[in-house]
Amino acid sequence: MRIILIVLSIASQCVCAQEWTDLKMYDSNGYFICATSELKDTVQARVEVKNRYGALNLIDGNYSTAWVEGAEGSGAGQSVFISLPPNCQSINLHGGYGKSASLYAQNGRVKRLKLSCHIGINPTGYITEVATIFKTQKFAKEHYIDLKDEDNLQTFPFPFSQADLAVFEEKVKELYLQKFDEPIYQVATFLELQIEEVYGGSKYDDTCISELFFNDTYVPDYRNHPTGKVLQVYVDEANEGRVLVDTPAKKAIAIIDDPEAVFQLIDVSSCNRWATVIRMPADLGESRVETEYLVVNTVLRRIMNDEIEKILASRLFNPLFLVNKDDMLILEHPQGEIVLR
């Protein structure tokens, strides 16, 4: 009896549906993404991809744009599918329309989401002019997350076992090869976020999500910090405890001021929005000098280590460097890489 129970337990983790579901995924900013519905933009003639309320708004690094579901009623039952990074640890999202406080209140906000995972196989040649086709099977387990009615980013731990998903992926690939002749070109794991409950809008039935990313990316909220363009980032030569920026409107704005430290500038992004600096104690004394690498956002004018560690779900260890790869700004750290927006 014990052997039978063990076999049944293992089988329940790996069982696949008889039918395969095709997903037409758009590729943007390092993610595959699609949605079951999108609110139509009556101003735009072609809405298939560049819809003002489309799913691509979820990954554009802008809290002022949003995916708006296009179904009748509150949007309960509508879903977003997005590819997961390897070793996903956290889910970060803004569950409303972030363009303004009034639009946030007027539109529906997500209260509860049902999360599920799908393994997708892209056969060779299954691609259109605008999308990539994946044949998918759904993982058996589901999970729910509840959002607060707050106009800001919310972070949740990734609830699924990476080991179980890896076992399921191998089973799906095995079943695919038994059923289809086309070679496998690529395999991806998709997270489905299905709207279960909403906070109703004061004016519109539509439910919105403004931003969605994982621990491989960090998207700061720039909405309430319109500082304009940063022209230069540098350490004050007369006071090495200050990091300064110049903007078109004003020079020598102190974004970090610590009289007990000295700073050394390491890297500055080409847009001058991000910088890495080393902080050392101003009074060295005879003890060993401890250096600390800091990630600084010059627009928000603050050190971002704590916020990045929250979405990373682990500590940032020294050293930290900024590099450009494939037109993306990357924060390199000993545990891996994070895209900075």
C-alpha positions in Angstrom: 0.0 0.0 0.0 2.8 2.4 0.8 4.4 1.9 -2.6 1.1 2.6 -4.4 0.7 5.8 -2.4 4.2 7.0 -3.3 3.6 6.3 -7.0 0.3 8.1 -7.0 1.9 11.1 -5.2 4.7 11.3 -7.8 2.2 10.9 -10.7 0.1 13.8 -9.4 3.0 16.1 -9.7 3.8 15.2 -13.3 0.4 14.5 -14.9 -0.3 16.5 -18.1 -3.6 17.4 -19.7 -4.6 15.5 -22.8 -5.1 18.6 -24.8 -2.4 21.1 -25.7 -3.2 24.9 -25.5 -1.5 27.3 -27.9 -0.4 30.7 -26.7 0.5 33.5 -29.0 3.2 35.4 -27.1 4.7 38.8 -27.8 8.4 39.2 -27.2 9.4 42.5 -25.5 12.0 43.7 -23.0 13.3 40.2 -22.3 9.8 38.6 -21.7 7.2 36.7 -23.6 3.8 38.0 -22.7 0.1 38.0 -23.7 -3.3 38.5 -22.2 -6.7 36.9 -22.7 -8.3 40.3 -23.5 -7.3 44.0 -23.8 -9.5 47.1 -23.7 -9.8 48.4 -27.3 -8.4 51.8 -28.0 -11.0 53.6 -30.1 -8.5 56.2 -31.2 -6.1 53.7 -32.7 -6.8 51.9 -35.9 -4.5 48.9 -35.4 -4.7 47.5 -31.9 -3.2 44.1 -32.2 0.2 44.9 -30.8 0.5 48.6 -30.0 -2.7 48.9 -28.0 -2.7 51.8 -25.6 -4.1 49.4 -22.9 -2.3 46.2 -24.1 -0.3 43.6 -22.2 3.0 45.1 -23.3 2.4 48.0 -20.9 3.0 45.6 -18.1 6.7 45.3 -19.0 7.5 48.8 -20.3 9.1 50.1 -17.1 6.4 52.8 -16.7 3.9 52.9 -13.8 1.8 55.4 -15.8 0.7 52.9 -18.4 -1.4 49.8 -17.8 -2.8 46.6 -19.1 -6.6 47.0 -19.0 -8.6 43.9 -19.5 -11.3 44.1 -22.2 -14.0 41.8 -21.0 -17.5 42.7 -19.9 -17.9 43.4 -16.2 -15.2 43.5 -13.6 -12.6 41.5 -15.5 -12.8 38.4 -13.1 -11.5 35.4 -15.0 -9.2 37.4 -17.4 -5.5 36.5 -17.4 -2.0 37.6 -18.2 0.6 35.0 -19.3 4.3 36.0 -18.9 7.6 34.1 -19.1 9.5 33.5 -15.9 13.2 34.0 -15.4 15.4 31.1 -14.2 15.2 30.6 -10.5 12.3 33.0 -10.0 12.1 34.2 -6.4 9.7 37.1 -6.3 6.7 38.6 -8.1 6.4 42.4 -8.2 3.4 44.2 -9.4 1.3 47.3 -9.3 -2.4 46.3 -9.2 -4.1 49.3 -10.6 -3.9 52.2 -13.1 -0.9 54.2 -12.0 -1.2 57.2 -14.3 -2.8 59.4 -11.6 -4.5 59.1 -8.2 -7.9 59.8 -9.8 -7.5 57.2 -12.5 -6.3 54.7 -9.9 -9.6 55.2 -7.9 -11.9 55.4 -11.0 -10.7 52.1 -12.4 -10.9 48.6 -10.9 -7.9 47.4 -8.9 -6.8 43.8 -8.4 -7.7 42.3 -5.1 -7.0 38.7 -5.6 -5.0 36.8 -8.2 -4.9 33.1 -9.0 -1.4 32.0 -10.0 -0.6 29.0 -12.1 2.3 27.8 -14.2 2.5 26.5 -17.8 5.4 24.8 -19.6 5.5 26.1 -23.2 7.3 24.5 -26.2 7.9 26.6 -29.3 8.3 24.2 -32.3 10.7 25.2 -35.0 9.0 27.6 -37.4 6.1 28.4 -35.1 6.4 32.2 -35.4 4.4 35.0 -37.0 5.4 38.5 -37.9 4.5 39.7 -34.5 4.3 36.7 -32.2 5.8 33.4 -31.1 3.6 30.3 -30.8 4.0 28.0 -27.8 2.2 24.7 -27.2 1.6 24.5 -23.5 0.6 22.2 -20.7 -0.6 23.4 -17.3 1.2 22.6 -14.0 -1.3 21.0 -11.5 -0.8 23.3 -8.6 -2.3 26.7 -8.1 -1.8 29.5 -5.6 -3.6 32.7 -4.6 -2.2 36.1 -3.6 -4.1 39.0 -2.1 -3.2 42.6 -2.9 -3.8 45.7 -0.7 -5.7 48.6 -2.3 -2.6 50.7 -2.5 -1.2 52.8 -5.4 2.3 51.4 -5.2 4.4 48.3 -6.0 3.7 45.1 -4.0 6.1 42.2 -3.7 5.2 38.5 -3.2 7.4 35.4 -2.9 7.3 33.0 -5.9 5.1 30.2 -4.5 6.0 27.3 -6.7 8.8 24.7 -6.3 11.6 25.1 -8.9 12.4 21.4 -8.5 8.8 20.4 -9.2 8.6 22.7 -12.2 11.8 21.2 -13.6 10.4 17.7 -13.3 7.2 18.8 -15.0 9.1 20.5 -17.8 11.0 17.2 -18.6 7.7 15.3 -18.7 6.1 17.9 -21.0 9.0 17.7 -23.4 8.8 13.9 -23.4 5.0 14.1 -24.2 5.6 16.7 -26.9 8.1 14.5 -28.7 5.7 11.6 -28.5 2.9 13.6 -30.2 4.5 16.1 -32.5 7.1 15.9 -35.3 8.4 19.5 -35.4 11.7 19.8 -33.5 11.7 21.9 -30.3 13.2 25.3 -30.8 12.8 26.7 -27.3 11.1 26.0 -24.0 9.7 28.5 -21.5 7.9 28.5 -18.3 4.9 30.9 -18.1 3.2 32.3 -15.1 -0.5 32.9 -15.5 -2.0 35.6 -13.3 -5.8 35.3 -13.4 -8.0 38.0 -11.9 -10.2 36.5 -9.2 -11.5 39.5 -7.2 -11.3 43.3 -7.7 -11.6 46.5 -5.8 -14.4 48.2 -7.8 -13.6 51.5 -9.6 -15.7 54.6 -8.8 -16.3 55.3 -12.5 -15.2 52.4 -14.7 -15.7 48.6 -14.6 -12.3 48.0 -16.2 -9.6 46.4 -14.1 -6.0 47.4 -14.6 -2.4 46.3 -13.7 0.3 48.9 -14.4 3.6 47.0 -14.0 4.8 43.4 -13.5 8.4 42.1 -13.1 10.4 39.5 -11.2 13.7 39.4 -9.3 15.7 39.7 -12.5 14.5 43.3 -13.1 14.0 46.4 -11.0 11.6 49.1 -12.1 11.7 52.2 -9.8 8.6 54.4 -9.5 9.4 57.7 -11.0 5.9 59.1 -11.0 6.3 61.5 -8.1 9.9 62.5 -8.8 9.9 64.7 -12.0 13.5 66.0 -11.6 14.2 66.2 -15.3 17.4 65.1 -17.0 20.5 64.5 -15.0 23.6 65.9 -16.9 26.4 64.8 -14.6 27.1 62.7 -11.5 30.2 63.3 -9.4 31.7 63.3 -5.9 32.2 66.8 -4.4 35.9 67.5 -4.6 35.7 69.8 -1.6 33.7 67.3 0.5 34.1 63.7 -0.4 31.1 62.8 1.8 28.7 64.2 -0.8 27.6 62.8 -4.2 26.3 65.6 -6.5 24.3 65.8 -9.7 23.9 68.6 -12.2 20.5 69.1 -14.0 19.6 71.6 -16.7 17.9 73.8 -14.0 20.5 73.5 -11.2 24.1 72.4 -10.5 25.7 70.7 -7.6 22.5 69.1 -6.1 23.5 66.8 -3.2 21.8 63.4 -3.5 23.9 61.8 -0.8 25.4 63.7 2.1 27.1 61.7 4.8 29.7 63.5 7.0 31.0 60.2 8.4 31.8 58.8 5.0 33.8 59.3 1.9 32.5 58.2 -1.5 34.2 57.0 -4.7 32.3 56.9 -7.9 32.6 53.6 -9.8 30.1 53.5 -12.7 27.5 55.8 -14.1 25.0 54.7 -16.7 24.9 56.4 -20.1 21.6 58.1 -19.2 23.1 59.3 -15.8 20.1 57.8 -14.1 22.0 55.1 -12.2 25.4 55.1 -10.5 27.4 52.7 -8.3 29.6 54.2 -5.6 31.9 52.9 -2.8 31.3 54.2 0.7 34.2 54.2 3.2 34.4 55.6 6.7 35.8 59.1 6.8 37.9 58.3 9.9 40.0 55.4 8.9 41.9 55.0 12.2 44.0 52.0 12.5 41.3 49.4 11.9 40.6 47.6 8.7 38.8 49.8 6.2 35.3 48.3 5.3 34.0 49.4 1.9 30.4 49.1 0.9 29.1 49.2 -2.7 25.9 51.3 -3.2 23.5 51.5 -6.0 22.2 55.1 -6.5 19.3 56.3 -8.5 20.1 59.9 -9.4 16.5 60.8 -10.4 15.0 59.5 -7.1 18.1 60.9 -5.3 18.5 57.9 -3.0 20.4 54.7 -2.3 18.5 51.8 -3.7 20.2 48.7 -2.2 17.3 47.9 0.3 14.6 48.2 -2.4 16.6 46.0 -4.8 17.3 43.5 -2.1 13.5 43.2 -1.4 12.6 42.3 -5.0 15.8 40.1 -5.3 14.7 38.2 -2.2 18.4 38.1 -1.0 21.2 40.4 -0.1 23.4 42.3 -2.5 27.1 41.5 -1.9 30.1 43.4 -3.1 31.2 44.2 -5.8 28.5 45.8 -7.8 29.0 47.1 -11.4 26.9 48.7 -14.1 27.3 47.3 -17.6 25.4 47.6 -20.9 24.2 44.4 -22.6 21.9 44.2 -25.6 20.7 47.8 -25.1 19.8 47.1 -21.4 21.5 48.4 -18.3 22.6 45.5 -16.1 23.6 45.6 -12.4 26.2 42.8 -12.1 26.4 41.3 -8.6 28.0 38.1 -7.3 24.7 36.2 -7.4 23.8 37.2 -11.0 22.4 40.1 -12.9 19.5 42.5 -12.6 18.1 44.7 -15.4 17.7 48.3 -14.2 15.0 50.4 -15.8 
